Structures are given as C-alpha cells and as structure tokens.
C-alpha cells in the first residue's frame, strides 16, 4: 500500500515540476549569468521549456497495473488504493492540463497511433483484474482457510493464466472488430490544398526554417516585413507578407 500511495501514484508527479521545470530554469539562470559567452540564441535556448511527450501513457498504465495486483496481495487495502488512485490521477490530469497550456514549448500529436496502442496495452491491467477475480472466486468457493478452494496448485495457476490470456484475445478482437470501424480517420488529399492555405496554418515552412533565406529577406532583399525565422514558442513574432510567401501570422483573439 505504501509503495503505491503516495510513493508511486503521487510523489513522482509532485516532484516533476521542480525537477523538470524549476531545476533546469535555475541552472540555466546560473550558467547564462556566469558565462558572458552565452548570449543571443544560445541564451534563449538555455531557458527553453521542454516538449510534451507521450510517456504519460506508460505512467498511467503502470499505476493501473499496480492497482489490479492488489487483490492478489492485500485485498483489504483495495478500497483505499482505488481512492488514492482516483485522487492522484485527478491531480495528474490537472497538472498536465496546466503544463500543456503554460509550461510546454510545443507538443505534436500527428496521429492516433499512440492512443490506439494505449488502448491495446490497456488489455494488460484488465486481464490481470480478471485473473484476480478468478483467484478470489476460487478462494471464496472453499472454507475460511487459505488455499481451501476448489482449484489448487497448478490447476489454479493455469485457470488464472487461461482467463488472462482469454481476455487479451477478446480485448484485442473487440478493438479491431468493434472500435476500429467507428474511428474517424480524416484522410485529406494534400494535392487539394494550395501552399498559401497550408502556410497560413503551419508556421514552419521551407522559407521560415531556412536561416539563409531569412537573413537575405531582411538585409539584402529588404522585405517589409521580412521573413522571420521560425522558432517553436515564438510564432507570435512572425508577420504576414504574401508577396514573399510568408502567410502565417498569429490572429488576435
């Protein structure tokens, strides 16, 4: 119980803002302040925030596996574990919500593949939970003594493993035969979109990611406004100039 709560469910996520945000920020502050050679773009990169990655799927999946293992070990703590699981994951949800909006430089979910993999991997804790149900049902079929159920030894273990394997197969086929046909996959034909339409939504283009072109635009071609170099988190500095192919500009809300 102590390993799950608070050590695994809550403590790492409480420490994350200090380790992932504040510690790098103070380190960059010390380095930039102590070394005069770190200036301009290098100084900016030292203070850049991190990117939102999809490793949170693994964190939540591991926590769920711990919960469903409790009936095998200490079922008396199951209600407390479930309550702690819910409270900690509400905090994780709120934490990630604020992190994505305020403290992440960017994130990119280009497709549903990782989410689909997460749904497939979720079969693991579900199958373990079914194995725990077989284990407890067998225990309740006997008397008050431990190990007095109808199934014992290898028969019990093979029954648990068989139930888990059966659920893995059923879970997978339900996803493939029931869930997948109802997924809305928007297949857009890229040939139907013109460059100006795509460039108006995507700040990173052939021109904005080319530092040589950006320098020529400002100092040689004297464009007004010039092509601004794309930098994640600084899209608001980019100005629209349709004459030079710069179509992106953050619209005021």
Secondary structure, DSSP 4 states (H G I P E B T S, - for coil): -TIIIIIIIIIHHHHHIIIIIIHHHHHHHHHHHH-TT--HHHHHHHT---EE-TTHHHHHHHHHHHHHHHHHH-GGGHHHHHHHHHHHHHHHHHHHHHIIIII-SEE---SSHHHHHHHHHTHHHHHHHHHHHHHHHHHHTS-SSTT-SSS-THHHHHHHHHHHHHHHHHHHHHIIIIIGGG-------GGGS-HHHHHHH-S--TTTT-HHHHHIIIIIS--SSPPPPP-TT-GGG---BGGGTB---PPP-
